[in-house]
Amino acid sequence: MSILIVGAGPAGLEAASAILKSHQSSPDPANQPPLPSITIIERGSSAGSNILSHWPNVSLFSPWRLNVSSSSLSLLPPAVAQKINSQPSACPTGAEYCDLYISPLSQILSSHPSVTISYNTTLVSLSRSQALKKSMLGRADSNFVALVETTTTAPRSVENSNSDSNSNSDSGVGGGAGVGGGFGAGAGAGVVVTVSESILQDFTHVIDCSGAHHPTPTFFGRGGIPAVGERSLVGDAHHLCNDIADDLTDDYFDEDTKDNCYAVFGSGYSAATTVRNLLGRKNTLRVYWLMRRVPTEDSPLYPVIENDILPSRADLCSSSNELGFGEEEDERCKVLANACCSKVTRVGGADAEFITLTLEELIPELEQEGFVPDEIRVHKIYNNVGLKPDQSTTEELQVHYCYASQGPMKLAASLGAGGGDCLAQVSAGIDVLKSPEPNFFILGIKSYGRNSAYLLKLGFDQAKEVAAFITGVEVTMEETMVSNNWIDS
Ligand SMILES: Cc1cc2nc3c(=O)[nH]c(=O)nc-3n(C[C@H](O)[C@H](O)[C@H](O)COP(=O)(O)OP(=O)(O)OC[C@H]3O[C@@H](n4cnc5c(N)ncnc54)[C@H](O)[C@@H]3O)c2cc1C
């Protein structure tokens, strides 16, 4: 048995550790099948890469006790596990979460003889080696095959400065047999970046934990299409930040900076967090908070859950409701509800000093207090209108996605249309996690598609269910400890 896990985020690492745990818990160790080989491929240069590159400074609103699984915790060095256990109610930032949990866990897992983690390795496309997408028979008998891209960087030298476009590599990566070819990619000052393609094959199972950060973000124009000019901002981190507060360091907010007017799009927890972080900075002059929804006093933006067991979520909800509609308004923040952006114009080209947003009311006939101005000027846009998963990698497989949420269909149907309280979510069981494609699973935040109610703890349950299915060994709640005796052997 050979398992490919896509993504070394919390869900991917948990899937690997749950499989090891299930295997160790076999009731009949003498007759247990050999341990599967596990290959994890990760696009980034380290585990937890989406968190580290998109939201390192954002505090999770779930506390440590909900952000770790007991079986993975038991793999960590005792001092690390103790540090985590000593602060069960504290909410780490994304970077702290990766430093203390994700990074040590990835190191421990990669030291296991059956586990390989290949970084800088991106899944491009998956299929069955002997079956096309349209083939209905024999799919389970044909192993998975994947095209991956591996990125390497090397210092520019006299020799390679002349051969960027011809750089080549024929090395495979990970556990599968490799067939490779390469080509030069863009090069920064003093560095040559080479992207090589290779084929990984012979996987009996694939667990897709690649998250929901699609290379092309969701757009803030009318109905979710791009506003005029919005696409030209994609990839320009200074002007279109699909993620949250990734540069909110004190250095960025230097006293002299003129870049201090912002537009924040969205009305979820991410947008609320961005607005709060921006207003927490002394140099912020103006935050325009643009949203399609129209909150009222009776129907607030963020319903506050009575006795919420997540105090930081409760704080965020109450303070965000106050911002626009309560008595404790911050005059620097202008909430623009029922707002829609139709056009984005950079003034000044690449060194733009500001961006003009042309606005209109989403529903013109709606009677509401306040108004949506025709035009605003900002220095930076935070686009927090939601995440969406990348389905392109599974195009050649028979995966049934929900046409609304873009999550796998059975799970999406079990969740229903509404998001609901993420804490109330429970994993729906292995039958719901199975897709029409045999032995292919989508776990983690990608399994929720555009539905934002996903929490880490759900991924831990999903991983346990899939591990039990793959290994045939169910792990009970009591059997929480995983031995890490491979480390000594
Ligand atoms: C700002 C923010 C705050 C959040 N706060 C909380 C919270 O407080 N509590 C909570 O429980 N949840 C929270 N979540 C939700 C969720 O738990 C996290 O997003 C979590 O990181 C999801 O883990 P994951 O492993 O499913 O996906 P990710 O963390 O996104 O990991 C996916 C990994 O796959 C890699 N990858 C992607 N595509 C490919 C590819 N083609 N090939 C190879 N590798 C690939 C990525 O580089 C990444 O490392 C938050 C989410 C966001 C965005």
The ligand as a Gaussian input file, in Angstrom:
#p B3LYP/6-31G(d) Opt

LIG

0 1
 C       -7.184000      33.605000       8.617000
 C       -7.676000      32.271000       9.028000
 C       -7.895000      32.017000      10.373000
 C       -8.326000      30.754000      10.776000
 N       -8.535000      30.540000      12.109000
 C       -8.900000      29.312000      12.521000
 C       -9.062000      29.039000      13.926000
 O       -8.960000      29.919000      14.771000
 N       -9.378000      27.779000      14.286000
 C       -9.556000      26.770000      13.375000
 O       -9.820000      25.642000      13.780000
 N       -9.450000      27.012000      12.060000
 C       -9.128000      28.243000      11.606000
 N       -9.004000      28.480000      10.256000
 C       -9.428000      27.458000       9.290000
 C       -8.476000      26.267000       9.080000
 O       -8.382000      25.497000      10.218000
 C       -7.108000      26.629000       8.595000
 O       -7.259000      27.270000       7.355000
 C       -6.130000      25.453000       8.405000
 O       -4.906000      25.976000       7.974000
 C       -6.628000      24.418000       7.397000
 O       -5.703000      23.364000       7.336000
 P       -5.526000      22.471000       6.022000
 O       -4.385000      21.540000       6.288000
 O       -6.811000      21.895000       5.624000
 O       -5.136000      23.510000       4.862000
 P       -3.863000      24.471000       4.742000
 O       -3.385000      24.924000       6.053000
 O       -4.237000      25.479000       3.737000
 O       -2.748000      23.500000       4.154000
 C       -2.760000      23.057000       2.809000
 C       -1.320000      22.784000       2.384000
 O       -1.335000      22.237000       1.062000
 C       -0.321000      22.861000       0.276000
 N       -0.743000      22.803000      -1.125000
 C       -1.744000      23.490000      -1.718000
 N       -1.859000      23.141000      -3.014000
 C       -0.910000      22.201000      -3.238000
 C       -0.521000      21.449000      -4.384000
 N       -1.147000      21.581000      -5.568000
 N        0.517000      20.577000      -4.270000
 C        1.156000      20.422000      -3.072000
 N        0.828000      21.108000      -1.953000
 C       -0.195000      21.976000      -2.040000
 C       -0.247000      24.274000       0.820000
 O        0.987000      24.881000       0.538000
 C       -0.497000      24.067000       2.322000
 O        0.692000      23.875000       3.054000
 C       -8.574000      29.734000       9.813000
 C       -8.353000      30.000000       8.462000
 C       -7.914000      31.260000       8.058000
 C       -7.690000      31.508000       6.590000

